[in-house]
Structure formats: C-alpha cells, structure tokens
Amino acid sequence: MVLIGIDDTDSTTAGMCTTYVAAAIADRLTGAGAAVGMPYLIRLNPAVEHKTRGNAAVAFETDAAVASAHDHAMRVIQEHACIDSPGTDPGLVIADHPIAAMPRAVRRFSTTCLHRIVSMDTAGELADDYGYARYGWGTGRGIIGALAAVGAMATHQPWSYELIAYRSPARWGSPRAVDPESVAAASSITYPAVWDSFDHAADYPVCVPRTPCPVLYGIRGESPAVVRQTAAAIGSESVSRRQIFRTNQGTDAHIHAPEVPLRERTAYRLPGTVVAPPQTVEGGHVFVDVTTPAGQITAAAFEPTKGFRDVIRALVPRDRLTLYGTHVAGQVNLEKIHIRELRHHSWETPTCPRCDARMSSAGRDAGYRCGRCGTSAAGRIRMPMARSVTAGWHEVPPSARRHLARPLVRHPTSAPITPPA
Ligand code: ZN
C-alpha cells in the first residue's frame, strides 16, 4: 500500500481545487487497474497566513506501486495545478506503507499542523526520516500540508463526510446553475445529519462556492449515505463527477485546551467572565473584554457573523461563558460561545422613598442619604435585570463558519442551542 498526500494546488484567482486534483490522480490510478480508498479532505490550522483558501489538503491510500503513484500524481499536478500562480506552491508526498503502519511522529506532525505554524524544514526532515518521496513546486510550501494530510489519515477523528460535485470543464469560471430552492428542500429533509448546505438567515445556498474553481457544490454530513441522498435531490447543471471525502471538517479538531501564555494563531476553548460592557465599532464589529485562565483577552464578533453579534452585544459584566475561537494578538475571533451563567440582577443606587430623588452615598459603609429631604437607606438595592440573550450555546451562521468548526447540531449537549435552525 502507498499513501499519497497533496496540498496547495489551487489558486484563488485562477481557480482549480486540491480536491479535484486528488480525484483526478485517483481516477488515473483506477484507470490503470489500482484500487483507491476513500480520500481524506484535511483542513489544517485555519489561522495560517500562507494558507490556500480554506487551507485544505488531500490524501488517499492505494495499492498502486510507488513508481506508478509517482508518475500519475506528477503528471496530473503538472496538468491541473496552478503551478505558475503566485502564492500557489504545490506539494506532493508519497509514503510507501499502509495507513495502519503510520509512524507516530507523522501522526503527531499532522496534529501539530492544526494548532501551530510549522516550518518547511521540519516537514522535509520528517519526510526524509521515513524515506517518503516529496516534491515541491514554487516555494514547495505545499509539502507541509501534503505530509500533514498523510498523517491525519491515522488520527482517530470523529470523521464527517463531504460529497463534492464537480462541473464540466467547459463551464469552469462561468456562473453556476444550482437551484437554491432544491438545496433548501433537500437539506431540510436530511438536517441535522447534513449541515451548512443552506443558510436560512442569509437565504443562500452556502454549499455553492463563489470562486472560479471546478466545484459545483459540497454537501457535508454524518455519513456517505446521507450526503449522497442529499446531493441526489439537488437540481443543477450537469455534474461531471462526484467524490465523497472523509474529512475533519465540522469536528473542532483545531480547538486547543487553554494554555499560558496563549500562542499566536491558535484556536482555543476558553472559560471566562465578562469584565466590561461590549463595544460596537465602526463597520459593525463587536468586542467584549473577558478574563480567562490565560489572562484578560478581547473577544471579537466581526460583521460577517451577522446575528451572532446580537448575542455578544447583550452580554454584561460578570456573565460567565466559554469562548471558542482563534487567538491573535490578545484577541479571540469567536466561532461560538457557551453561556454558562447569565446575571439576572444588578445592584442600583436607591431612589428616595419620600421624594423620589436619586440618593447619594453617605460615605464609606454609611449607606445612602437623600440630599433633598435627609432620608437614609442602608445600601444599594438588588434589581431584576431583563436579558435579551439566553444561557446555552450560540454560534456564528453557516456563511461565517470555519470549515473545521463543529456546528452545534453535532454537539452532544442538552443545553439550549440558539438559533434552533
Ligand atoms: Zn428624599
């Protein structure tokens, strides 16, 4: 058995998609009589600066000989990958062993790539240690993701699945013909076993990309059967090929436990307490300061997170919650929050029971006194507080979701989820 990993063959401007290149390699191998296992679509650290769109890499297992795997992969990458696009630096790794014989160091490297920024030297040395063939184009940066995708096949994720439908090459770059109502109808039948096909708040089929790549749509779900069932009910232009991938999308594989200090460009799960009223700034972004075991940070909900910002705006000091998001320079860019405890009371300065004037402090530990009539009060008054937000889980809408983020419908939780979708 041979493992093939590829990364970074796509370009945001010229189109193409690493999943398509992988499927094309698999087709050539199948055509040559080899067996090919279900490919793995692996998302890596979404906060890496040099990432390709979505930071996806693909790997699969085949019984082809190393020489044949090498020849087909090289030929397909040279034909299809956007090798000449600036910022596209494809990488190919070929490992001469089955998934079951994955070295622990390669598996661990893959996990590291979800949380940290890894150098090309580290990837190259590790590939050499195990005698893997590796090829890089451009800067060769794609070797990192290619090796990480190979290692990820041996991690024990709670995998999800994505069916990707590809367009006929003649249509690449032209507007996509997908019936949005058929997407809404199909996904409403199979939801929540499929998710993020249609964003009801935005009234948009989020499974249809807007870039000039060969993908017509991608259906994400819990099993190969349910994504196949959903795709079969979608009305669209002709589909040239369908491919189901096993994937770490929708698993929170990128979320790390708290550590001190927080690393840059790493995603965390952070328990905390709100310390100041949220602020909305120009552009509609919302920020709130929270104390956490890793110190005080600012949690951010950006404009594209739409209705999720209303949840953040409604927080008050001393609300207790758990934040999920990526840490960058003292700020956590939110993907979802779990509100564990909402404050329902505030302590207010008393009003004079006789003349209705606002009382003022009579000095330290001396209670309050009315400046007009002299009436005194023992202390501040506990007042019920109306809240426009509910305790439980809140998440960004599908249109703003990171590929890796686990949607709340996949959470084993009894806490309320808002919106119920
Ligand atoms: Zn008074």
Boltz pocket constraint, residues with backbone or C-beta under 6 A from the ligand:
constraints:
  - pocket:
      binder: B
      contacts: [[A, 352], [A, 353], [A, 354], [A, 355], [A, 356], [A, 357], [A, 370], [A, 371], [A, 372], [A, 373], [A, 374], [A, 375]]
      max_distance: 6.0
